[in-house]
Amino acid sequence: RLIKDNLTYEDYNNDGVKDLVIYEQFGGNGGNLFYNLFLINPKNHTNSKVKDFSQLSNPRYDEKHKIILTYGISGSNY
């Protein structure tokens, strides 16, 4: 699977500031994408890496419910 955008900015902690999301790797024959998340703090001009975020496959932030949704694809191909 071709990754066109290996870094994006999305607000994952619902603070109104877009955080840095960096593509790390793929699994499941390209169906599972893994990323690193860095929370941006513009007041202190710092960022902090979210521990173990790269263990979540295909993460997306659901603004309505204020949760991070993930899913993993698995199976066999004959």
KOLPAPA-78198 format. One record per residue (C-alpha): y negated, z negated, x. Coordinates in nm, 3 decimals. Example, Ala and Ser with C-alpha at 12.3 -4.5 7.8 and 13.67 -1.06 7.14 Angstrom:
<nodes>
{c2:0.450, c3:-0.780, c1:1.230}
{c2:0.106, c3:-0.714, c1:1.367}
</nodes>
This chain:
<nodes>
{c2:0.000, c3:0.000, c1:0.000}
{c2:-0.334, c3:0.104, c1:0.143}
{c2:-0.592, c3:-0.174, c1:0.156}
{c2:-0.934, c3:-0.017, c1:0.109}
{c2:-1.143, c3:-0.332, c1:0.108}
{c2:-1.017, c3:-0.590, c1:0.354}
{c2:-1.305, c3:-0.825, c1:0.282}
{c2:-1.482, c3:-0.907, c1:-0.041}
{c2:-1.721, c3:-1.165, c1:-0.177}
{c2:-1.616, c3:-1.354, c1:-0.491}
{c2:-1.714, c3:-1.695, c1:-0.632}
{c2:-1.387, c3:-1.893, c1:-0.620}
{c2:-1.528, c3:-2.244, c1:-0.665}
{c2:-1.767, c3:-2.164, c1:-0.951}
{c2:-2.079, c3:-2.282, c1:-0.768}
{c2:-2.275, c3:-1.959, c1:-0.818}
{c2:-2.235, c3:-1.857, c1:-0.451}
{c2:-1.999, c3:-1.575, c1:-0.359}
{c2:-1.733, c3:-1.686, c1:-0.111}
{c2:-1.572, c3:-1.475, c1:0.160}
{c2:-1.222, c3:-1.339, c1:0.089}
{c2:-1.046, c3:-1.169, c1:0.383}
{c2:-0.722, c3:-0.972, c1:0.350}
{c2:-0.446, c3:-1.112, c1:0.572}
{c2:-0.118, c3:-0.934, c1:0.498}
{c2:0.111, c3:-0.793, c1:0.232}
{c2:0.465, c3:-0.866, c1:0.124}
{c2:0.710, c3:-0.745, c1:-0.137}
{c2:0.682, c3:-0.383, c1:-0.022}
{c2:0.306, c3:-0.391, c1:-0.076}
{c2:0.313, c3:-0.555, c1:-0.420}
{c2:0.203, c3:-0.897, c1:-0.298}
{c2:-0.129, c3:-0.928, c1:-0.117}
{c2:-0.234, c3:-1.239, c1:0.073}
{c2:-0.588, c3:-1.343, c1:0.167}
{c2:-0.784, c3:-1.612, c1:0.346}
{c2:-1.066, c3:-1.779, c1:0.154}
{c2:-1.380, c3:-1.919, c1:0.313}
{c2:-1.611, c3:-2.120, c1:0.089}
{c2:-1.974, c3:-2.046, c1:0.172}
{c2:-2.233, c3:-2.326, c1:0.179}
{c2:-2.577, c3:-2.164, c1:0.201}
{c2:-2.759, c3:-2.499, c1:0.216}
{c2:-2.587, c3:-2.597, c1:0.542}
{c2:-2.535, c3:-2.237, c1:0.662}
{c2:-2.164, c3:-2.308, c1:0.700}
{c2:-1.831, c3:-2.190, c1:0.567}
{c2:-1.499, c3:-2.368, c1:0.539}
{c2:-1.153, c3:-2.215, c1:0.530}
{c2:-0.940, c3:-2.321, c1:0.233}
{c2:-0.614, c3:-2.456, c1:0.372}
{c2:-0.297, c3:-2.272, c1:0.257}
{c2:-0.489, c3:-2.023, c1:0.040}
{c2:-0.308, c3:-1.748, c1:0.229}
{c2:0.017, c3:-1.872, c1:0.073}
{c2:-0.098, c3:-1.754, c1:-0.273}
{c2:-0.004, c3:-1.398, c1:-0.360}
{c2:-0.246, c3:-1.173, c1:-0.550}
{c2:-0.504, c3:-1.447, c1:-0.624}
{c2:-0.780, c3:-1.395, c1:-0.880}
{c2:-1.037, c3:-1.641, c1:-1.010}
{c2:-1.046, c3:-1.679, c1:-1.390}
{c2:-1.407, c3:-1.770, c1:-1.470}
{c2:-1.335, c3:-1.852, c1:-1.835}
{c2:-1.072, c3:-2.118, c1:-1.755}
{c2:-1.204, c3:-2.204, c1:-1.406}
{c2:-0.866, c3:-2.164, c1:-1.239}
{c2:-0.713, c3:-1.945, c1:-0.969}
{c2:-0.437, c3:-1.723, c1:-1.106}
{c2:-0.162, c3:-1.585, c1:-0.882}
{c2:0.156, c3:-1.388, c1:-0.929}
{c2:0.431, c3:-1.265, c1:-0.702}
{c2:0.643, c3:-0.955, c1:-0.736}
{c2:1.007, c3:-0.962, c1:-0.631}
{c2:1.323, c3:-0.770, c1:-0.700}
{c2:1.550, c3:-0.508, c1:-0.557}
{c2:1.537, c3:-0.133, c1:-0.542}
{c2:1.858, c3:0.067, c1:-0.571}
</nodes>
